[in-house]
Amino acid sequence: MSLFGKIFGTGGGKGGKGPTPQEAIQKLRETEEMLAKKQEFLEKKIDHELLTAKKNGTKNKRGEINLPGLLP
Protein backbone atom coordinates (compact mmCIF):
# COMPACT_ATOMS: atom_id res chain seq x y z
CA MET A 1 0.00 0.00 0.00
CA SER A 2 1.25 3.42 -0.87
CA LEU A 3 1.84 6.22 1.62
CA PHE A 4 -1.22 8.00 0.23
CA GLY A 5 -3.35 4.92 0.90
CA LYS A 6 -2.01 4.58 4.44
CA ILE A 7 -2.76 8.22 5.26
CA PHE A 8 -6.30 8.26 3.88
CA GLY A 9 -7.20 4.65 4.60
CA THR A 10 -8.06 3.76 1.03
CA GLY A 11 -8.12 0.11 0.12
CA GLY A 12 -7.85 -2.92 2.37
CA GLY A 13 -8.37 -2.46 6.07
CA LYS A 14 -11.77 -2.94 7.65
CA GLY A 15 -13.75 -3.50 4.48
CA GLY A 16 -16.70 -4.95 6.42
CA LYS A 17 -20.24 -4.79 5.16
CA GLY A 18 -22.89 -2.73 6.86
CA PRO A 19 -25.66 -4.27 8.95
CA THR A 20 -28.60 -6.04 7.35
CA PRO A 21 -31.84 -4.05 7.04
CA GLN A 22 -33.35 -6.00 9.95
CA GLU A 23 -30.34 -5.26 12.16
CA ALA A 24 -30.44 -1.58 11.21
CA ILE A 25 -34.16 -1.37 12.03
CA GLN A 26 -33.60 -3.08 15.39
CA LYS A 27 -30.73 -0.71 16.19
CA LEU A 28 -32.91 2.30 15.28
CA ARG A 29 -35.73 1.02 17.50
CA GLU A 30 -33.33 0.62 20.42
CA THR A 31 -31.98 4.12 19.81
CA GLU A 32 -35.51 5.54 19.65
CA GLU A 33 -36.40 3.84 22.93
CA MET A 34 -33.26 5.18 24.63
CA LEU A 35 -33.96 8.71 23.37
CA ALA A 36 -37.57 8.51 24.56
CA LYS A 37 -36.35 7.55 28.04
CA LYS A 38 -33.87 10.44 28.04
CA GLN A 39 -36.59 12.83 26.92
CA GLU A 40 -38.92 11.65 29.69
CA PHE A 41 -36.15 12.07 32.28
CA LEU A 42 -35.29 15.57 31.08
CA GLU A 43 -38.93 16.65 30.99
CA LYS A 44 -39.36 15.48 34.60
CA LYS A 45 -36.20 17.37 35.56
CA ILE A 46 -37.48 20.52 33.84
CA ASP A 47 -40.80 20.24 35.68
CA HIS A 48 -38.97 19.83 38.99
CA GLU A 49 -36.72 22.83 38.31
CA LEU A 50 -39.70 24.96 37.29
CA LEU A 51 -41.49 24.09 40.52
CA THR A 52 -38.35 24.96 42.50
CA ALA A 53 -37.98 28.25 40.63
CA LYS A 54 -41.64 29.17 41.17
CA LYS A 55 -41.40 28.33 44.86
CA ASN A 56 -38.24 30.38 45.31
CA GLY A 57 -39.60 33.18 43.16
CA THR A 58 -42.56 33.76 45.46
CA LYS A 59 -40.82 33.10 48.79
CA ASN A 60 -37.23 34.12 48.34
CA LYS A 61 -36.46 37.56 46.95
CA ARG A 62 -32.78 36.62 46.57
CA GLY A 63 -33.82 33.95 44.07
CA GLU A 64 -31.33 31.32 45.08
CA ILE A 65 -31.04 28.64 42.46
CA ASN A 66 -29.22 25.36 42.95
CA LEU A 67 -26.55 25.28 40.25
CA PRO A 68 -24.25 22.34 41.02
CA GLY A 69 -20.60 22.92 40.40
CA LEU A 70 -20.78 26.72 40.22
CA LEU A 71 -20.54 27.54 43.89
CA PRO A 72 -18.39 25.82 46.51
MIPAGU-425657 format. One record per atom (N, C-alpha, C): residue number from 1; residue in one letter; x, y, z. Coordinates in Angstrom, 1 decimal. Atoms other than C-alpha are relative to their C-alpha. Layout:
// residues N
REC    nr   rest     east    north       up
REC   NUM      a        X        Y        Z
...
This chain:
// residues 72
REC    nr   rest     east    north       up
REC     1      m      0.9     -1.2      0.0
REC     1      m      0.0      0.0      0.0
REC     1      m      0.9      1.2      0.0
REC     2      s     -0.7     -1.2      0.1
REC     2      s      1.2      3.4     -0.9
REC     2      s     -0.1      0.9      1.3
REC     3      l      0.1     -0.9     -1.1
REC     3      l      1.8      6.2      1.6
REC     3      l     -1.3      0.7      0.0
REC     4      f      1.3     -0.7      0.2
REC     4      f     -1.2      8.0      0.2
REC     4      f     -1.2     -0.9      0.6
REC     5      g      1.0      1.0     -0.4
REC     5      g     -3.3      4.9      0.9
REC     5      g      0.0     -0.2      1.5
REC     6      k     -0.1      0.1     -1.4
REC     6      k     -2.0      4.6      4.4
REC     6      k     -0.6      1.2      0.8
REC     7      i      0.5     -1.2     -0.7
REC     7      i     -2.8      8.2      5.3
REC     7      i     -1.5      0.1     -0.1
REC     8      f      1.4     -0.2      0.1
REC     8      f     -6.3      8.3      3.9
REC     8      f     -0.8     -1.3      0.1
REC     9      g      0.7      1.3     -0.3
REC     9      g     -7.2      4.6      4.6
REC     9      g     -0.7     -0.5     -1.2
REC    10      t      0.7      0.5      1.2
REC    10      t     -8.1      3.8      1.0
REC    10      t      0.5     -1.5     -0.2
REC    11      g     -0.4      1.4      0.3
REC    11      g     -8.1      0.1      0.1
REC    11      g      0.2     -0.8      1.3
REC    12      g     -0.2      0.9     -1.1
REC    12      g     -7.9     -2.9      2.4
REC    12      g     -0.6      0.4      1.3
REC    13      g      0.5     -0.4     -1.3
REC    13      g     -8.4     -2.5      6.1
REC    13      g     -1.2     -0.7      0.4
REC    14      k      1.2      0.5     -0.6
REC    14      k    -11.8     -2.9      7.7
REC    14      k     -0.8     -0.7     -1.1
REC    15      g      0.8      0.6      1.1
REC    15      g    -13.8     -3.5      4.5
REC    15      g     -1.2     -0.8      0.3
REC    16      g      1.2      0.8     -0.4
REC    16      g    -16.7     -5.0      6.4
REC    16      g     -1.3      0.6     -0.6
REC    17      k      1.2     -0.5      0.5
REC    17      k    -20.2     -4.8      5.2
REC    17      k     -0.8      0.6      1.1
REC    18      g      0.9     -0.6     -1.0
REC    18      g    -22.9     -2.7      6.9
REC    18      g     -1.0     -1.1      0.5
REC    19      p      1.0      1.0     -0.5
REC    19      p    -25.7     -4.3      8.9
REC    19      p     -1.1     -0.3     -0.9
REC    20      t      1.1      0.3      0.9
REC    20      t    -28.6     -6.0      7.3
REC    20      t     -1.1      0.9      0.3
REC    21      p      1.1     -0.9     -0.2
REC    21      p    -31.8     -4.1      7.0
REC    21      p     -0.7     -0.3      1.4
REC    22      q      0.7      0.4     -1.3
REC    22      q    -33.4     -6.0     10.0
REC    22      q      0.9      0.5      1.2
REC    23      e     -0.9     -0.4     -1.1
REC    23      e    -30.3     -5.3     12.2
REC    23      e     -0.1      1.6      0.1
REC    24      a      0.0     -1.4      0.0
REC    24      a    -30.4     -1.6     11.2
REC    24      a     -1.4      0.5      0.6
REC    25      i      1.3     -0.3     -0.5
REC    25      i    -34.2     -1.4     12.0
REC    25      i      0.0     -0.2      1.5
REC    26      q      0.0      0.3     -1.4
REC    26      q    -33.6     -3.1     15.4
REC    26      q      0.8      1.0      0.7
REC    27      k     -0.9     -1.0     -0.6
REC    27      k    -30.7     -0.7     16.2
REC    27      k     -0.7      1.3      0.1
REC    28      l      0.7     -1.3     -0.1
REC    28      l    -32.9      2.3     15.3
REC    28      l     -1.1      0.0      1.0
REC    29      r      1.0      0.1     -1.0
REC    29      r    -35.7      1.0     17.5
REC    29      r      0.6      0.2      1.4
REC    30      e     -0.7     -0.1     -1.3
REC    30      e    -33.3      0.6     20.4
REC    30      e      0.4      1.5      0.3
REC    31      t     -0.4     -1.4     -0.1
REC    31      t    -32.0      4.1     19.8
REC    31      t     -1.2      0.9      0.3
REC    32      e      1.2     -0.7     -0.2
REC    32      e    -35.5      5.5     19.6
REC    32      e     -0.5     -0.1      1.5
REC    33      e      0.4      0.3     -1.3
REC    33      e    -36.4      3.8     22.9
REC    33      e      0.9      0.8      1.0
REC    34      m     -0.9     -0.7     -0.9
REC    34      m    -33.3      5.2     24.6
REC    34      m     -0.2      1.5      0.0
REC    35      l      0.3     -1.4      0.1
REC    35      l    -34.0      8.7     23.4
REC    35      l     -1.3      0.4      0.6
REC    36      a      1.3     -0.3     -0.7
REC    36      a    -37.6      8.5     24.6
REC    36      a      0.2      0.0      1.5
REC    37      k     -0.3      0.0     -1.4
REC    37      k    -36.3      7.6     28.0
REC    37      k      0.7      1.2      0.5
REC    38      k     -0.7     -1.2     -0.3
REC    38      k    -33.9     10.4     28.0
REC    38      k     -0.9      1.2      0.0
REC    39      q      0.9     -1.1      0.1
REC    39      q    -36.6     12.8     26.9
REC    39      q     -0.9      0.1      1.2
REC    40      e      0.9      0.0     -1.2
REC    40      e    -38.9     11.7     29.7
REC    40      e      0.7      0.4      1.3
REC    41      f     -0.8     -0.4     -1.2
REC    41      f    -36.2     12.1     32.3
REC    41      f      0.3      1.5      0.0
REC    42      l     -0.3     -1.5      0.0
REC    42      l    -35.3     15.6     31.1
REC    42      l     -1.2      0.8      0.2
REC    43      e      1.2     -0.7     -0.2
REC    43      e    -38.9     16.6     31.0
REC    43      e     -0.4      0.1      1.5
REC    44      k      0.3      0.0     -1.4
REC    44      k    -39.4     15.5     34.6
REC    44      k      1.0      0.9      0.7
REC    45      k     -1.0     -0.9     -0.7
REC    45      k    -36.2     17.4     35.6
REC    45      k     -0.4      1.4     -0.3
REC    46      i      0.5     -1.3      0.3
REC    46      i    -37.5     20.5     33.8
REC    46      i     -1.2      0.4      0.9
REC    47      d      1.2     -0.2     -0.9
REC    47      d    -40.8     20.2     35.7
REC    47      d      0.4      0.3      1.4
REC    48      h     -0.5     -0.1     -1.4
REC    48      h    -39.0     19.8     39.0
REC    48      h      0.7      1.4      0.2
REC    49      e     -0.7     -1.2     -0.1
REC    49      e    -36.7     22.8     38.3
REC    49      e     -1.0      1.2     -0.1
REC    50      l      1.0     -1.1      0.1
REC    50      l    -39.7     25.0     37.3
REC    50      l     -0.7      0.1      1.3
REC    51      l      0.7     -0.1     -1.3
REC    51      l    -41.5     24.1     40.5
REC    51      l      0.9      0.7      1.1
REC    52      t     -0.9     -0.6     -0.9
REC    52      t    -38.4     25.0     42.5
REC    52      t      0.2      1.5     -0.3
REC    53      a     -0.1     -1.5      0.4
REC    53      a    -38.0     28.3     40.6
REC    53      a     -1.2      0.7      0.4
REC    54      k      1.2     -0.7     -0.4
REC    54      k    -41.6     29.2     41.2
REC    54      k     -0.1      0.1      1.5
REC    55      k      0.0      0.0     -1.5
REC    55      k    -41.4     28.3     44.9
REC    55      k      1.0      1.1      0.5
REC    56      n     -1.0     -1.0     -0.4
REC    56      n    -38.2     30.4     45.3
REC    56      n     -0.4      1.4     -0.5
REC    57      g      0.4     -1.3      0.5
REC    57      g    -39.6     33.2     43.2
REC    57      g     -1.1      0.7      0.8
REC    58      t      1.1     -0.7     -0.9
REC    58      t    -42.6     33.8     45.5
REC    58      t      0.5      0.1      1.4
REC    59      k     -0.5     -0.1     -1.4
REC    59      k    -40.8     33.1     48.8
REC    59      k      1.2      0.8      0.2
REC    60      n     -1.4     -0.4     -0.2
REC    60      n    -37.2     34.1     48.3
REC    60      n      0.3      1.1     -1.0
REC    61      k     -0.3     -1.2      0.8
REC    61      k    -36.5     37.6     47.0
REC    61      k      1.5     -0.1     -0.6
REC    62      r     -1.3      0.1      0.5
REC    62      r    -32.8     36.6     46.6
REC    62      r      0.1     -0.9     -1.2
REC    63      g      0.1      0.8      1.1
REC    63      g    -33.8     34.0     44.1
REC    63      g      1.1     -1.1     -0.1
REC    64      e     -1.1      1.0      0.0
REC    64      e    -31.3     31.3     45.1
REC    64      e     -0.4     -1.2     -0.9
REC    65      i      0.2      1.2      0.8
REC    65      i    -31.0     28.6     42.5
REC    65      i      1.1     -0.9      0.2
REC    66      n     -1.0      1.0     -0.3
REC    66      n    -29.2     25.4     43.0
REC    66      n      0.7     -0.3     -1.4
REC    67      l     -0.8      0.2      1.1
REC    67      l    -26.5     25.3     40.3
REC    67      l      1.2     -0.8      0.4
REC    68      p     -1.1      0.9     -0.4
REC    68      p    -24.3     22.3     41.0
REC    68      p      1.3      0.4     -0.7
REC    69      g     -1.3     -0.2      0.6
REC    69      g    -20.6     22.9     40.4
REC    69      g      0.4      1.5     -0.2
REC    70      l     -0.3     -1.4      0.2
REC    70      l    -20.8     26.7     40.2
REC    70      l      0.5      0.7      1.3
REC    71      l     -0.4     -0.5     -1.3
REC    71      l    -20.5     27.5     43.9
REC    71      l      0.5     -1.0      0.9
REC    72      p     -0.6      1.0     -0.9
REC    72      p    -18.4     25.8     46.5
REC    72      p     -0.9     -0.4      1.1
